[in-house]
Protein backbone atom coordinates (compact mmCIF):
# COMPACT_ATOMS: atom_id res chain seq x y z
CA UNK A 1 0.00 0.00 0.00
CA UNK A 2 2.76 2.50 0.87
CA UNK A 3 4.45 1.84 -2.47
CA UNK A 4 1.27 2.78 -4.31
CA UNK A 5 0.64 5.82 -2.10
CA UNK A 6 4.17 7.02 -2.82
CA UNK A 7 3.38 6.70 -6.54
CA UNK A 8 0.25 8.85 -6.06
CA UNK A 9 -2.25 6.00 -6.07
CA UNK A 10 -5.51 6.07 -4.16
CA UNK A 11 -4.32 2.77 -2.69
CA UNK A 12 -6.98 0.34 -3.67
CA UNK A 13 -4.58 -2.55 -4.16
CA UNK A 14 -6.06 -5.10 -6.53
CA UNK A 15 -3.81 -8.04 -7.36
CA UNK A 16 -4.20 -10.04 -10.53
CA UNK A 17 -5.53 -13.59 -10.07
CA UNK A 18 -2.06 -15.05 -10.61
CA UNK A 19 -0.52 -12.50 -8.20
CA UNK A 20 1.80 -11.17 -10.89
CA UNK A 21 0.50 -7.61 -11.03
CA UNK A 22 -1.42 -4.92 -9.25
CA UNK A 23 -4.02 -2.58 -10.75
CA UNK A 24 -4.69 0.76 -9.07
CA UNK A 25 -6.04 4.20 -9.80
CA UNK A 26 -4.05 7.36 -9.37
CA UNK A 27 -5.63 10.76 -8.94
CA UNK A 28 -4.23 13.43 -11.21
CA UNK A 29 -5.94 16.65 -10.12
CA UNK A 30 -9.60 16.48 -11.21
CA UNK A 31 -8.74 13.34 -13.12
CA UNK A 32 -7.99 9.75 -12.15
CA UNK A 33 -6.53 7.01 -14.32
CA UNK A 34 -5.97 3.24 -14.12
CA UNK A 35 -2.42 1.91 -13.82
CA UNK A 36 -0.82 -1.52 -13.46
CA UNK A 37 2.50 -2.50 -11.97
CA UNK A 38 4.37 -5.70 -11.20
CA UNK A 39 3.84 -7.09 -7.69
CA UNK A 40 7.23 -5.64 -6.65
CA UNK A 41 6.19 -2.14 -7.80
CA UNK A 42 8.38 -2.08 -10.90
CA UNK A 43 7.26 -1.02 -14.37
CA UNK A 44 4.25 1.17 -13.59
CA UNK A 45 2.15 1.51 -16.76
CA UNK A 46 -0.76 3.88 -17.30
CA UNK A 47 -3.68 2.13 -19.03
CA UNK A 48 -6.28 4.90 -19.33
CA UNK A 49 -5.73 8.50 -20.40
CA UNK A 50 -8.76 10.80 -20.58
CA UNK A 51 -10.56 13.62 -18.77
CA UNK A 52 -12.75 11.23 -16.76
CA UNK A 53 -12.34 9.78 -13.27
CA UNK A 54 -11.39 6.14 -13.90
CA UNK A 55 -11.20 4.20 -10.64
CA UNK A 56 -11.94 0.97 -8.76
CA UNK A 57 -10.21 -1.52 -11.08
CA UNK A 58 -11.13 -5.22 -10.81
CA UNK A 59 -9.28 -8.05 -12.58
CA UNK A 60 -11.26 -10.68 -14.46
CA UNK A 61 -10.89 -14.20 -12.98
CA UNK A 62 -8.55 -15.23 -15.81
CA UNK A 63 -6.43 -12.06 -15.49
CA UNK A 64 -6.92 -10.97 -19.10
CA UNK A 65 -9.26 -8.01 -18.52
CA UNK A 66 -9.87 -5.22 -16.04
CA UNK A 67 -13.26 -3.72 -15.21
CA UNK A 68 -13.40 -0.23 -13.71
CA UNK A 69 -15.77 2.60 -12.84
CA UNK A 70 -15.80 5.81 -14.88
CA UNK A 71 -17.27 9.07 -13.69
CA UNK A 72 -17.03 11.70 -16.37
CA UNK A 73 -17.79 15.33 -17.03
CA UNK A 74 -21.19 16.09 -18.50
CA UNK A 75 -19.93 17.87 -21.57
CA UNK A 76 -23.39 19.33 -22.31
CA UNK A 77 -23.91 21.00 -18.93
CA UNK A 78 -20.40 22.01 -17.70
CA UNK A 79 -20.65 19.75 -14.66
CA UNK A 80 -20.19 16.10 -13.77
CA UNK A 81 -22.52 13.29 -14.77
CA UNK A 82 -24.88 11.91 -12.16
CA UNK A 83 -23.99 8.28 -12.85
CA UNK A 84 -20.90 6.17 -12.74
CA UNK A 85 -20.55 3.73 -15.63
CA UNK A 86 -18.76 0.37 -15.68
CA UNK A 87 -16.11 -0.11 -18.38
CA UNK A 88 -13.96 -3.11 -19.34
CA UNK A 89 -10.59 -3.25 -21.10
CA UNK A 90 -7.90 -5.77 -21.89
CA UNK A 91 -5.22 -6.02 -19.19
CA UNK A 92 -2.85 -4.07 -21.47
CA UNK A 93 -5.30 -1.14 -21.75
CA UNK A 94 -6.57 -1.91 -25.25
CA UNK A 95 -10.19 -2.38 -26.39
CA UNK A 96 -11.86 -0.18 -23.75
CA UNK A 97 -15.65 -0.40 -23.89
CA UNK A 98 -18.68 0.51 -21.80
CA UNK A 99 -20.85 -2.27 -20.44
CA UNK A 100 -23.82 0.10 -20.51
CA UNK A 101 -24.31 -0.45 -16.78
CA UNK A 102 -24.05 2.11 -14.00
CA UNK A 103 -22.41 1.36 -10.69
CA UNK A 104 -19.39 1.44 -8.42
CA UNK A 105 -16.94 -1.29 -7.48
CA UNK A 106 -17.28 -3.59 -10.47
CA UNK A 107 -17.18 -7.31 -9.74
CA UNK A 108 -16.77 -10.31 -12.00
CA UNK A 109 -19.14 -12.25 -9.75
CA UNK A 110 -16.50 -14.54 -8.31
PyMOL commands that set and color helices and strands:
alter all, ss='L'
color gray80, all
select helices_A, chain A and resi 2-6
alter helices_A, ss='H'
color red, helices_A
select strands_A, chain A and resi 14-15+21-27+32-38+45-46+53-59+65-71+73-74+79-80+85-90+97-102
alter strands_A, ss='S'
color yellow, strands_A
deselect
rebuild
show_as cartoon
